[in-house]
Structures are given as C-alpha cells and as structure tokens.
Amino acid sequence: MTTRIKFVLLTAMLVTLAVLPACWTYSLHPLYDDDDQHLTYDPALEGTWQQTGNECQTCRLLITGDSKAQQYTLQLIELHDTKCNCGSGDVPEIKFEGHLVQLGAHRFLDAVPKGDAAAMGTIPAHNIFRITAEGDSLSLVAPSDDWLCHASEAEQPRLGECMDGDFALTAATEVLQDFVQNHAEDEGVFPSPGDDDEWHRAGKPGDSK
C-alpha cells in the first residue's frame, strides 16, 4: 500500500471514528473473509448484558443474532433518562453488525457500524475484541493501543499506524488473524478484563429490560 493511499484511508477512517464510542481499537479491514471457515456462531451470546463494574446501571448491551447467517446485531441502549456514557445518546440510530471468529482455542468478535453509518459517506471501521462467554458472564477485550503504539519497528508497520496515542489497524485480514491468534494470551496485547470489559446477563434473548 503506498503512503498516499494509506493516508487517504486513514483520514476516512478517522472521520468514522468521530461517530463511534472511544476506547476501542479500530481496523480498516475485517477479521474474517466471506465464507471464512473460521466464522462460527454461539447462541449463548444473545440477550441483554450489563457492565459489572459500571456505576451507571442503566446501560445495556443488547445482542440479537441470526444463526443461519452467522451474524449478530449489537446495540448499546439506555433504559431511562440518564447521563450514561453508552454512546447511544450521541448516535441513537447506529447499531453494530457482529461476526464471531474462532482462531485456535480463542474466539474474537468483529463488530462494524451498520445503518446510518453507511449514509455518512465514511468507511465503517471494524472493532475487534477477544471474547469470552461463560454462563451469565461475558468479557470483551480490545487490543491495547499502548502496546501497538510501542510495538517493535518490525511489527508495527505491518499492522497499522499510531496517531496521537491511538492505533489504526490497516493490516489485511490474513495478517490480522495471524496476529490476534498468536497474541491471544499475551496480556500486553489483550489485557486482563477491566470493569468496562466485563458484562453479566441482565435478560434473555428477546428481553431488553
């Protein structure tokens, strides 16, 4: 990829980030290809989830799914008139399309904005998480911007660009899959889940309350 093309893509990507929640790592390319053998589906992810350590207990993550299409829809919602920093108050019409990717012993979620985001003339950025679901507990951990920005000179250029402390992944799907699989258990890349990463089930599928 030439420097000029990369600059144009990164600029378009940053426009997209302005309408998305902060604190996530974004990728220009998805973590999966069409008809990828690594795509999988787990109905246990469906339902309504609440952050375990968040003082704002009215923030919810609603996940619905289509097992045949191996696809999820994710939406951050607020149940009452609050000052939750869920993101839904700023961009109420934007939902995320999610795909579950199994790489080795670990699973990852690729979530990309859908709906109104496509009408904004931007390139929807992919959000990549290492996902763990056990019973009524769910964790979503994004790659560390700090680790990526301080990666070795050999590693960083093949993955993307660090800009003002934020890292934009521009690597191709195959490179992304190789990277996250090889670093899935590296706590520098995927830190232990914090309060904002852990969720517990607040409702069954079809119940948003």
Residue frames as a rotation matrix with the C-alpha (Angstrom) as fourth column:
MET 1
0.579 0.815 0.000 0.00
0.815 -0.579 0.000 0.00
0.000 0.000 -1.000 0.00
THR 2
-0.210 -0.684 0.699 1.51
0.608 -0.651 -0.454 3.37
0.766 0.329 0.553 -1.00
THR 3
-0.803 -0.167 -0.572 1.94
0.576 -0.463 -0.673 6.14
-0.153 -0.870 0.468 1.57
ARG 4
-0.870 0.493 -0.021 -0.62
-0.476 -0.827 0.300 8.34
0.131 0.271 0.954 -0.21
ILE 5
-0.182 0.836 -0.518 -3.29
-0.174 0.491 0.853 5.63
0.968 0.245 0.056 -0.37
LYS 6
-0.321 0.006 -0.947 -2.69
0.819 0.503 -0.274 4.72
0.475 -0.864 -0.167 3.26
PHE 7
-0.968 -0.065 -0.242 -3.05
0.184 -0.841 -0.509 8.40
-0.171 -0.537 0.826 4.28
VAL 8
-0.602 0.796 -0.063 -6.37
-0.613 -0.409 0.676 8.74
0.513 0.445 0.734 2.43
LEU 9
-0.033 0.590 -0.806 -7.75
0.208 0.793 0.572 5.55
0.978 -0.149 -0.149 4.01
LEU 10
-0.543 -0.231 -0.807 -6.63
0.817 0.076 -0.572 6.56
0.193 -0.970 0.147 7.49
THR 11
-0.977 0.212 0.023 -8.20
-0.213 -0.966 -0.145 10.01
-0.009 -0.147 0.989 7.09
ALA 12
-0.261 0.928 -0.268 -11.53
-0.520 0.099 0.848 8.47
0.813 0.360 0.457 6.04
MET 13
-0.126 0.151 -0.980 -11.28
0.574 0.817 0.052 6.05
0.809 -0.556 -0.190 8.93
LEU 14
-0.875 -0.258 -0.410 -10.77
0.485 -0.467 -0.739 8.88
-0.001 -0.846 0.534 11.44
VAL 15
-0.685 0.715 0.141 -13.96
-0.616 -0.672 0.411 10.56
0.389 0.194 0.901 10.19
THR 16
0.061 0.696 -0.715 -15.79
-0.040 0.718 0.695 7.34
0.997 -0.014 0.072 11.01
LEU 17
-0.455 -0.321 -0.830 -14.30
0.726 0.406 -0.555 7.20
0.516 -0.855 0.048 14.49
ALA 18
-0.936 0.084 0.341 -15.85
-0.209 -0.913 -0.350 10.56
0.282 -0.400 0.872 15.31
VAL 19
-0.063 0.993 0.097 -19.29
-0.854 -0.104 0.509 8.93
0.516 -0.051 0.855 15.44
LEU 20
0.326 0.124 -0.937 -18.25
0.133 0.976 0.175 5.82
0.936 -0.181 0.302 17.37
PRO 21
1.000 0.009 0.017 -17.55
-0.016 -0.075 0.997 5.17
0.010 -0.997 -0.075 21.06
ALA 22
0.312 -0.946 0.086 -13.99
-0.815 -0.313 -0.488 5.86
0.489 0.082 -0.868 22.15
CYS 23
0.016 -0.454 0.891 -11.58
-0.904 0.375 0.207 3.49
-0.428 -0.808 -0.405 23.88
TRP 24
0.717 0.155 0.680 -11.73
0.078 0.951 -0.299 0.74
-0.693 0.268 0.670 21.27
THR 25
-0.481 -0.866 -0.136 -9.12
-0.196 -0.046 0.980 -0.30
-0.855 0.498 -0.148 18.71
TYR 26
0.560 0.780 -0.279 -10.32
-0.363 -0.072 -0.929 0.06
-0.745 0.622 0.243 15.14
SER 27
-0.448 -0.675 0.586 -9.41
0.246 0.536 0.807 -1.83
-0.859 0.506 -0.074 11.98
LEU 28
-0.394 0.247 -0.885 -9.84
-0.811 -0.547 0.208 -0.84
-0.433 0.800 0.416 8.35
HIS 29
-0.419 0.169 -0.892 -10.30
-0.600 0.686 0.412 -4.50
0.682 0.707 -0.186 7.34
PRO 30
0.626 0.719 0.301 -12.47
-0.725 0.394 0.565 -7.24
0.288 -0.572 0.768 8.89
LEU 31
-0.240 -0.670 0.703 -11.13
-0.853 0.491 0.176 -10.16
-0.463 -0.557 -0.689 10.90
TYR 32
-0.132 0.283 0.950 -12.80
0.200 0.946 -0.254 -12.60
-0.971 0.156 -0.182 8.50
ASP 33
-0.915 -0.074 -0.396 -13.28
-0.375 -0.207 0.904 -13.22
-0.149 0.976 0.161 4.79
ASP 34
0.109 0.965 -0.239 -16.54
-0.994 0.099 -0.053 -14.13
-0.028 0.243 0.970 3.06
ASP 35
0.813 0.294 -0.503 -17.29
-0.333 0.943 0.013 -17.83
0.478 0.157 0.864 3.63
ASP 36
-0.200 -0.934 0.295 -14.40
-0.798 -0.019 -0.602 -17.94
0.568 -0.356 -0.742 6.09
GLN 37
0.077 0.184 -0.980 -14.05
0.179 0.964 0.195 -21.36
0.981 -0.190 0.041 7.73
HIS 38
-0.817 -0.460 -0.347 -13.22
0.427 -0.080 -0.901 -19.57
0.387 -0.884 0.262 10.98
LEU 39
-0.522 0.715 0.464 -16.67
-0.691 -0.674 0.261 -17.98
0.499 -0.185 0.847 11.23
THR 40
-0.767 0.310 -0.562 -18.82
0.497 0.841 -0.214 -19.55
0.406 -0.444 -0.799 13.92
TYR 41
-0.172 0.780 0.602 -21.98
-0.427 -0.610 0.668 -18.87
0.888 -0.142 0.438 15.92
ASP 42
-0.829 -0.054 -0.557 -22.85
0.459 0.503 -0.732 -19.18
0.320 -0.862 -0.392 19.60
PRO 43
0.047 0.947 0.317 -26.49
0.348 -0.313 0.884 -18.57
0.937 0.069 -0.344 20.64
ALA 44
0.220 -0.001 -0.976 -25.29
0.974 0.061 0.219 -18.03
0.059 -0.998 0.015 24.23
LEU 45
-0.822 -0.566 -0.060 -24.17
0.567 -0.824 0.001 -14.53
-0.050 -0.033 0.998 23.25
GLU 46
-0.390 0.753 0.530 -27.74
0.233 -0.476 0.848 -13.46
0.891 0.454 0.010 22.53
GLY 47
0.244 0.560 -0.792 -29.54
0.944 0.050 0.327 -11.48
0.223 -0.827 -0.516 25.20
THR 48
0.701 0.029 0.712 -29.17
-0.055 -0.994 0.095 -8.30
0.711 -0.106 -0.695 27.24
TRP 49
0.144 -0.790 -0.597 -25.92
0.886 0.371 -0.277 -7.62
0.440 -0.489 0.753 29.06
GLN 50
0.941 0.133 0.311 -24.95
-0.029 -0.885 0.465 -5.11
0.337 -0.446 -0.829 31.75
GLN 51
0.012 -0.996 0.091 -21.45
-0.157 -0.092 -0.983 -3.97
0.988 -0.003 -0.157 32.69
THR 52
0.351 0.131 -0.927 -20.46
0.717 0.598 0.357 -5.43
0.602 -0.790 0.116 36.04
GLY 53
-0.265 -0.579 -0.771 -18.37
0.943 -0.321 -0.083 -2.53
-0.200 -0.750 0.631 37.34
ASN 54
-0.667 0.057 0.743 -20.16
0.371 -0.839 0.397 0.40
0.646 0.540 0.539 35.77
GLU 55
-0.879 0.331 -0.345 -21.82
0.215 -0.370 -0.904 2.79
-0.427 -0.868 0.254 38.25
CYS 56
-0.448 0.741 -0.501 -24.38
-0.860 -0.511 0.013 3.63
-0.246 0.436 0.866 35.59
GLN 57
-0.749 0.093 0.656 -26.51
-0.040 0.982 -0.185 0.50
-0.662 -0.165 -0.731 35.90
THR 58
0.358 0.932 -0.050 -28.99
-0.107 -0.012 -0.994 1.51
-0.928 0.361 0.095 33.19
CYS 59
-0.074 -0.454 -0.888 -26.54
-0.979 -0.138 0.152 0.93
-0.191 0.880 -0.434 30.33
ARG 60
0.388 0.236 0.891 -27.24
-0.145 0.970 -0.194 -2.28
-0.910 -0.054 0.410 28.48
LEU 61
-0.635 -0.514 -0.577 -25.73
-0.709 0.089 0.700 -4.14
-0.308 0.853 -0.420 25.54
LEU 62
0.400 0.849 0.346 -28.43
-0.478 0.515 -0.712 -5.84
-0.782 0.120 0.611 23.50
ILE 63
-0.713 -0.644 -0.276 -27.24
-0.610 0.376 0.698 -8.72
-0.345 0.666 -0.661 21.29
THR 64
0.519 0.811 0.271 -29.52
-0.445 0.527 -0.724 -10.45
-0.730 0.255 0.634 18.81
GLY 65
-0.530 -0.847 -0.022 -28.46
-0.516 0.302 0.802 -12.96
-0.673 0.437 -0.597 16.21
ASP 66
0.638 0.586 -0.500 -29.12
-0.757 0.361 -0.544 -14.96
-0.139 0.726 0.674 13.07
SER 67
0.191 -0.601 0.776 -27.60
-0.293 0.720 0.629 -18.43
-0.937 -0.348 -0.039 13.28
LYS 68
0.658 0.096 0.747 -28.07
0.594 0.543 -0.594 -19.19
-0.462 0.835 0.300 9.57
ALA 69
0.852 -0.336 0.402 -26.25
0.080 -0.676 -0.733 -16.03
0.518 0.656 -0.549 8.53
GLN 70
0.218 -0.759 -0.614 -23.75
0.963 0.268 0.011 -16.45
0.156 -0.594 0.789 11.39
GLN 71
-0.499 -0.284 0.819 -24.29
0.317 -0.939 -0.133 -12.81
0.807 0.193 0.558 12.24
TYR 72
-0.190 0.392 -0.900 -25.14
0.965 -0.094 -0.244 -10.71
-0.181 -0.915 -0.360 15.30
THR 73
0.128 0.202 0.971 -26.61
0.289 -0.944 0.158 -7.26
0.949 0.260 -0.179 15.83
LEU 74
-0.302 -0.315 -0.900 -25.27
0.951 -0.040 -0.305 -5.31
0.060 -0.948 0.312 18.82
GLN 75
0.091 0.347 0.933 -26.76
0.243 -0.917 0.317 -2.14
0.966 0.198 -0.167 20.26
LEU 76
-0.840 -0.308 -0.446 -25.93
0.520 -0.223 -0.825 -0.08
0.154 -0.925 0.348 23.33
ILE 77
-0.011 0.931 0.365 -29.17
0.373 -0.335 0.865 1.08
0.928 0.146 -0.344 24.93
GLU 78
-0.967 -0.128 0.221 -30.28
-0.140 -0.457 -0.878 3.25
0.214 -0.880 0.424 27.86
LEU 79
-0.506 0.811 -0.293 -33.40
0.782 0.575 0.242 2.16
0.364 -0.106 -0.925 29.70
HIS 80
0.484 0.634 -0.603 -34.08
0.826 -0.558 0.077 5.50
-0.288 -0.535 -0.794 31.38
ASP 81
0.759 -0.207 0.617 -33.23
0.138 -0.875 -0.464 9.20
0.636 0.437 -0.636 31.02
THR 82
0.747 -0.584 -0.317 -29.71
0.450 0.093 0.888 9.12
-0.489 -0.807 0.332 32.44
LYS 83
0.674 -0.628 -0.389 -26.26
-0.718 -0.681 -0.145 10.52
-0.174 0.377 -0.910 31.79
CYS 84
0.568 -0.451 0.688 -24.80
0.239 0.891 0.386 7.15
-0.787 -0.055 0.614 30.89
ASN 85
-0.012 -0.640 -0.768 -21.81
-0.827 -0.426 0.368 7.28
-0.562 0.639 -0.524 28.59
CYS 86
0.198 0.181 0.963 -23.14
0.170 0.962 -0.215 4.42
-0.965 0.206 0.160 26.48
GLY 87
-0.881 -0.470 -0.051 -22.82
0.054 -0.206 0.977 6.23
-0.469 0.858 0.207 23.22
SER 88
-0.438 0.773 0.460 -26.48
0.899 0.389 0.202 5.65
-0.023 0.502 -0.865 22.37
GLY 89
0.365 0.593 -0.718 -27.43
0.583 -0.747 -0.320 9.21
-0.726 -0.302 -0.618 23.32
ASP 90
-0.215 -0.562 -0.799 -24.98
-0.336 -0.725 0.601 10.61
-0.917 0.397 -0.033 20.78
VAL 91
-0.696 -0.056 -0.716 -25.63
-0.712 0.185 0.678 8.20
0.094 0.981 -0.168 17.90
PRO 92
-0.242 0.678 0.694 -29.00
-0.645 0.422 -0.637 6.56
-0.725 -0.601 0.335 18.69
GLU 93
0.692 0.623 -0.365 -29.55
-0.666 0.356 -0.656 5.07
-0.278 0.697 0.661 15.22
ILE 94
0.029 -0.782 -0.622 -26.21
-0.849 0.310 -0.429 3.28
0.528 0.541 -0.655 14.90
LYS 95
0.834 0.140 0.534 -26.08
-0.398 0.823 0.405 -0.43
-0.383 -0.551 0.742 15.57
PHE 96
-0.221 -0.962 -0.159 -23.23
-0.914 0.147 0.378 -2.85
-0.340 0.229 -0.912 15.02
GLU 97
0.792 0.330 -0.513 -23.06
-0.520 0.806 -0.283 -5.94
0.320 0.491 0.810 12.85
GLY 98
0.105 -0.771 0.629 -21.02
-0.912 0.177 0.370 -8.63
-0.396 -0.612 -0.684 14.58
HIS 99
0.647 -0.007 -0.763 -19.30
-0.410 0.840 -0.356 -11.81
0.643 0.543 0.540 13.47
LEU 100
0.668 -0.378 0.641 -17.74
-0.540 0.345 0.767 -14.41
-0.511 -0.859 0.027 15.74
VAL 101
0.506 -0.608 -0.611 -14.37
-0.585 0.278 -0.762 -15.75
0.633 0.743 -0.215 14.61
GLN 102
0.911 -0.226 0.344 -12.76
-0.119 0.655 0.746 -18.88
-0.394 -0.721 0.570 16.07
LEU 103
0.495 -0.835 -0.239 -8.96
-0.519 -0.063 -0.853 -18.84
0.697 0.546 -0.465 15.80
GLY 104
-0.620 -0.687 -0.379 -7.32
-0.143 0.574 -0.806 -21.73
0.771 -0.446 -0.454 17.57
ALA 105
-0.513 0.375 -0.772 -8.54
0.812 0.504 -0.295 -22.00
0.279 -0.778 -0.563 21.16
HIS 106
-0.660 0.187 -0.727 -9.80
0.334 -0.795 -0.507 -18.42
-0.673 -0.578 0.462 21.26
ARG 107
0.078 0.770 0.633 -12.77
0.997 -0.070 -0.037 -16.52
0.016 0.634 -0.773 19.88
PHE 108
-0.841 -0.356 -0.408 -12.89
0.338 -0.934 0.119 -12.97
-0.424 -0.038 0.905 18.63
LEU 109
0.278 0.960 0.047 -15.75
0.764 -0.191 -0.616 -10.61
-0.582 0.207 -0.786 17.80
ASP 110
-0.874 -0.400 0.278 -15.63
0.484 -0.654 0.581 -8.32
-0.051 0.642 0.765 14.78
ALA 111
0.137 0.939 -0.317 -18.20
0.827 -0.285 -0.486 -5.52
-0.546 -0.195 -0.815 15.11
VAL 112
-0.867 -0.386 0.314 -18.77
0.498 -0.664 0.558 -2.87
-0.007 0.640 0.768 12.44
PRO 113
-0.570 0.687 -0.450 -21.31
-0.217 -0.654 -0.725 0.00
-0.793 -0.315 0.522 12.40
LYS 114
-0.700 0.445 0.558 -24.43
0.714 0.418 0.562 -0.54
0.017 0.792 -0.611 10.31
GLY 115
0.307 0.932 -0.194 -27.47
0.909 -0.348 -0.229 1.52
-0.281 -0.106 -0.954 9.38
ASP 116
0.966 0.200 -0.164 -26.94
0.163 -0.963 -0.215 5.29
-0.201 0.181 -0.963 9.45
ALA 117
0.201 -0.967 -0.157 -23.15
-0.054 -0.171 0.984 4.92
-0.978 -0.190 -0.087 9.43
ALA 118
-0.285 -0.288 0.914 -23.34
0.806 0.444 0.392 3.81
-0.519 0.848 0.106 5.80
ALA 119
0.549 0.599 0.583 -25.16
0.817 -0.533 -0.221 7.02
0.178 0.598 -0.782 4.89
MET 120
0.770 -0.284 -0.571 -22.49
0.137 -0.800 0.584 9.28
-0.623 -0.528 -0.577 6.36
GLY 121
0.894 -0.430 -0.121 -20.09
-0.235 -0.221 -0.946 8.79
0.381 0.875 -0.299 3.48
THR 122
0.186 -0.847 0.497 -17.45
-0.971 -0.082 0.223 7.18
-0.148 -0.524 -0.838 5.67
ILE 123
-0.161 -0.315 -0.935 -15.59
-0.386 0.892 -0.234 3.88
0.908 0.323 -0.266 5.75
PRO 124
0.799 0.494 0.342 -17.07
-0.496 0.222 0.839 1.85
0.339 -0.840 0.423 8.63
ALA 125
-0.278 -0.956 0.092 -14.24
-0.800 0.178 -0.573 0.77
0.532 -0.233 -0.814 10.94
HIS 126
0.387 0.339 -0.857 -14.13
0.055 0.920 0.389 -2.71
0.920 -0.198 0.337 12.42
ASN 127
0.186 -0.256 0.949 -13.88
-0.961 -0.247 0.122 -3.17
0.203 -0.935 -0.292 16.18
ILE 128
0.126 -0.246 -0.961 -12.01
-0.156 0.952 -0.264 -6.32
0.980 0.183 0.082 17.19
PHE 129
0.215 0.012 0.977 -12.35
-0.970 -0.110 0.215 -7.97
0.110 -0.994 -0.012 20.60
ARG 130
-0.795 -0.265 -0.546 -11.20
-0.122 0.951 -0.284 -11.15
0.594 -0.159 -0.789 22.24
ILE 131
0.002 0.925 0.380 -14.48
-0.857 -0.194 0.478 -12.51
0.516 -0.327 0.792 23.57
THR 132
-0.916 -0.209 -0.341 -15.09
0.001 0.851 -0.524 -14.92
0.400 -0.481 -0.780 26.44
ALA 133
-0.057 0.953 0.296 -18.55
-0.846 -0.204 0.493 -16.13
0.531 -0.222 0.818 27.44
GLU 134
-0.827 -0.163 -0.537 -19.12
0.133 0.873 -0.468 -18.42
0.546 -0.459 -0.701 30.41
GLY 135
-0.401 0.766 -0.503 -22.64
0.905 0.244 -0.349 -18.88
-0.144 -0.595 -0.791 31.72
ASP 136
0.691 0.720 0.067 -24.02
0.723 -0.691 -0.029 -15.44
0.026 0.068 -0.997 32.51
SER 137
0.375 -0.652 -0.659 -20.65
0.090 -0.682 0.726 -13.70
-0.923 -0.332 -0.197 32.21
LEU 138
0.732 -0.129 0.669 -19.23
0.676 0.014 -0.737 -12.03
0.086 0.992 0.097 29.12
SER 139
0.245 -0.680 -0.691 -15.95
0.205 -0.660 0.723 -10.20
-0.948 -0.319 -0.022 28.53
LEU 140
0.822 -0.022 0.569 -14.96
0.557 -0.180 -0.811 -8.12
0.120 0.983 -0.135 25.51
VAL 141
0.396 -0.783 -0.480 -11.30
0.246 -0.413 0.877 -7.09
-0.885 -0.465 0.029 25.46
ALA 142
0.998 -0.065 0.016 -9.87
-0.009 -0.358 -0.934 -4.94
0.066 0.931 -0.358 22.66
PRO 143
0.288 -0.958 0.012 -6.19
0.871 0.257 -0.418 -4.93
0.397 0.131 0.908 21.65
SER 144
0.410 -0.212 -0.887 -4.13
0.650 -0.615 0.447 -2.44
-0.640 -0.760 -0.114 23.63
ASP 145
0.939 -0.084 0.333 -3.44
0.181 -0.701 -0.690 0.83
0.292 0.708 -0.643 21.81
ASP 146
0.668 -0.719 0.189 -0.45
-0.668 -0.468 0.579 1.37
-0.327 -0.513 -0.793 24.09
TRP 147
0.181 -0.608 0.773 1.13
0.116 0.793 0.597 -1.98
-0.977 -0.018 0.214 23.18
LEU 148
0.557 0.106 0.824 0.51
0.795 0.221 -0.565 -1.44
-0.242 0.970 0.039 19.47
CYS 149
0.964 -0.171 0.202 1.93
-0.092 -0.931 -0.352 2.09
0.249 0.321 -0.914 19.52
HIS 150
0.361 -0.875 0.321 5.08
-0.868 -0.190 0.459 0.80
-0.341 -0.445 -0.828 21.22
ALA 151
0.873 -0.025 0.486 5.44
0.145 0.967 -0.211 -2.35
-0.465 0.255 0.848 19.13
SER 152
-0.070 -0.990 0.126 8.78
0.391 0.089 0.916 -3.13
-0.918 0.114 0.381 17.53
GLU 153
-0.216 -0.100 -0.971 9.81
-0.678 -0.701 0.223 -1.43
-0.703 0.706 0.084 14.30
ALA 154
-0.973 -0.146 -0.180 9.41
-0.230 0.685 0.691 -4.78
0.022 0.713 -0.701 12.57
GLU 155
-0.646 0.763 -0.019 5.90
0.721 0.602 -0.344 -5.45
-0.252 -0.236 -0.939 13.98
GLN 156
-0.225 0.646 -0.730 4.18
0.228 -0.693 -0.684 -2.06
-0.947 -0.321 0.009 13.91
PRO 157
-0.604 -0.008 -0.797 4.47
-0.639 -0.593 0.490 -1.13
-0.476 0.805 0.353 10.20
ARG 158
-0.931 0.247 -0.268 2.79
-0.018 0.703 0.711 -4.36
0.364 0.667 -0.650 9.07
LEU 159
-0.528 0.754 -0.391 -0.15
0.832 0.367 -0.417 -3.78
-0.172 -0.545 -0.821 11.43
GLY 160
0.522 0.775 0.356 -1.04
0.812 -0.580 0.072 -0.12
0.262 0.251 -0.932 11.00
GLU 161
-0.282 -0.550 0.786 -0.35
0.308 -0.828 -0.468 3.42
0.909 0.110 0.403 12.21
CYS 162
-0.088 0.186 -0.979 -0.13
0.986 -0.123 -0.112 5.07
-0.141 -0.975 -0.173 15.64
MET 163
-0.324 0.071 0.943 -1.66
0.392 -0.897 0.202 8.56
0.861 0.435 0.263 15.68
ASP 164
-0.296 0.140 0.945 -1.64
-0.649 -0.755 -0.092 10.64
0.701 -0.640 0.315 18.86
GLY 165
-0.722 -0.104 0.684 -1.71
-0.652 0.436 -0.621 7.54
-0.234 -0.894 -0.382 21.05
ASP 166
0.378 0.861 0.340 -4.49
-0.529 0.502 -0.685 5.81
-0.760 0.079 0.645 19.10
PHE 167
-0.714 -0.673 0.194 -3.74
-0.272 0.522 0.809 2.89
-0.646 0.524 -0.555 16.81
ALA 168
0.394 0.793 -0.464 -5.50
-0.784 0.027 -0.620 2.33
-0.480 0.608 0.632 13.49
LEU 169
-0.221 -0.419 0.881 -5.10
0.053 0.897 0.440 -1.21
-0.974 0.144 -0.176 12.17
THR 170
0.269 0.264 -0.926 -4.64
-0.862 -0.363 -0.354 -1.25
-0.430 0.893 0.130 8.40
ALA 171
-0.742 -0.635 0.215 -3.34
-0.508 0.741 0.438 -4.81
-0.438 0.216 -0.873 8.00
ALA 172
-0.362 0.574 -0.734 -5.07
-0.692 0.362 0.625 -7.28
0.625 0.734 0.266 5.70
THR 173
0.598 0.755 0.270 -7.44
-0.752 0.411 0.516 -9.89
0.278 -0.512 0.813 7.14
GLU 174
0.684 -0.375 -0.626 -4.90
0.244 0.926 -0.289 -12.73
0.688 0.045 0.724 6.95
VAL 175
-0.426 -0.881 0.205 -2.32
0.144 -0.289 -0.946 -10.67
0.893 -0.374 0.250 8.85
LEU 176
-0.186 0.458 0.870 -4.90
-0.864 -0.498 0.078 -9.67
0.469 -0.737 0.488 11.48
GLN 177
0.820 0.531 -0.214 -5.96
-0.399 0.798 0.452 -13.28
0.411 -0.285 0.866 12.05
ASP 178
0.291 -0.811 -0.508 -2.36
0.479 0.583 -0.656 -14.37
0.828 -0.052 0.558 12.46
PHE 179
-0.535 -0.543 0.647 -1.61
-0.191 -0.669 -0.719 -11.51
0.823 -0.508 0.254 14.86
VAL 180
0.049 0.622 0.781 -4.58
-0.938 -0.241 0.251 -11.92
0.344 -0.745 0.572 17.22
GLN 181
0.861 0.243 -0.446 -4.26
-0.144 0.959 0.245 -15.72
0.487 -0.147 0.861 17.30
ASN 182
0.089 -0.933 -0.349 -0.55
0.502 0.345 -0.793 -15.56
0.860 -0.104 0.499 18.14
HIS 183
-0.806 -0.422 0.415 -1.10
-0.058 -0.642 -0.765 -12.89
0.589 -0.640 0.493 20.81
ALA 184
0.151 0.988 -0.041 -4.43
-0.059 0.051 0.997 -14.07
0.987 -0.148 0.066 22.26
GLU 185
0.709 0.081 -0.701 -2.83
0.626 0.385 0.678 -14.97
0.325 -0.920 0.222 25.60
ASP 186
-0.479 -0.868 0.133 -0.39
0.749 -0.483 -0.454 -12.04
0.459 -0.118 0.881 25.64
GLU 187
0.287 0.656 -0.698 -1.63
0.928 -0.373 0.031 -9.71
-0.240 -0.656 -0.716 28.40
GLY 188
-0.598 -0.507 -0.621 0.30
0.285 -0.858 0.427 -6.86
-0.749 0.079 0.658 26.84
VAL 189
-0.964 0.262 0.042 -1.85
-0.017 -0.219 0.976 -7.09
0.265 0.940 0.216 23.72
PHE 190
0.041 0.996 -0.078 -5.10
-0.023 0.079 0.997 -8.30
0.999 -0.039 0.026 25.31
PRO 191
-0.722 -0.379 0.579 -5.04
-0.518 -0.258 -0.815 -7.11
0.458 -0.889 -0.010 28.95
SER 192
-0.806 0.489 -0.334 -6.98
0.592 0.652 -0.474 -8.78
-0.014 -0.580 -0.815 31.74
PRO 193
-0.087 0.860 0.503 -10.63
0.641 -0.338 0.689 -7.62
0.763 0.382 -0.522 31.58
GLY 194
-0.987 -0.161 -0.002 -11.36
0.115 -0.691 -0.714 -4.40
0.114 -0.705 0.700 33.45
ASP 195
-0.522 0.836 -0.166 -14.68
0.185 -0.079 -0.980 -3.03
-0.833 -0.542 -0.113 34.72
ASP 196
-0.024 0.521 -0.853 -15.58
-0.749 -0.575 -0.330 -1.69
-0.662 0.631 0.404 31.28
ASP 197
-0.591 -0.303 -0.748 -14.82
-0.763 0.510 0.396 -5.03
0.262 0.805 -0.532 29.63
GLU 198
-0.976 0.175 -0.133 -16.93
0.210 0.920 -0.331 -7.36
0.064 -0.350 -0.934 31.79
TRP 199
-0.421 0.906 0.037 -20.67
-0.801 -0.390 0.454 -7.86
0.426 0.162 0.890 31.47
HIS 200
-0.909 0.250 0.334 -23.26
0.032 0.840 -0.541 -10.03
-0.416 -0.481 -0.772 33.17
ARG 201
-0.725 0.663 0.187 -26.53
0.436 0.230 0.870 -11.23
0.534 0.712 -0.456 31.71
ALA 202
-0.886 0.459 -0.063 -29.43
-0.273 -0.627 -0.729 -8.91
-0.374 -0.629 0.681 32.52
GLY 203
0.160 0.983 -0.088 -32.02
-0.700 0.050 -0.712 -10.54
-0.696 0.176 0.697 30.27
LYS 204
-0.164 -0.125 0.978 -32.69
0.380 0.907 0.180 -13.48
-0.910 0.401 -0.101 28.00
PRO 205
-0.953 -0.172 0.249 -32.90
0.286 -0.235 0.929 -13.18
-0.102 0.957 0.273 24.18
GLY 206
-0.304 0.878 0.371 -35.89
0.577 -0.140 0.805 -11.03
0.758 0.458 -0.464 23.25
ASP 207
0.680 0.475 -0.559 -35.88
0.727 -0.342 0.595 -9.26
0.092 -0.811 -0.578 26.64
SER 208
-0.054 -0.707 0.705 -34.31
0.490 -0.634 -0.598 -5.78
0.870 0.313 0.380 26.57
LYS 209
0.640 0.357 0.680 -35.26
-0.360 -0.643 0.676 -4.90
0.679 -0.678 -0.283 30.12
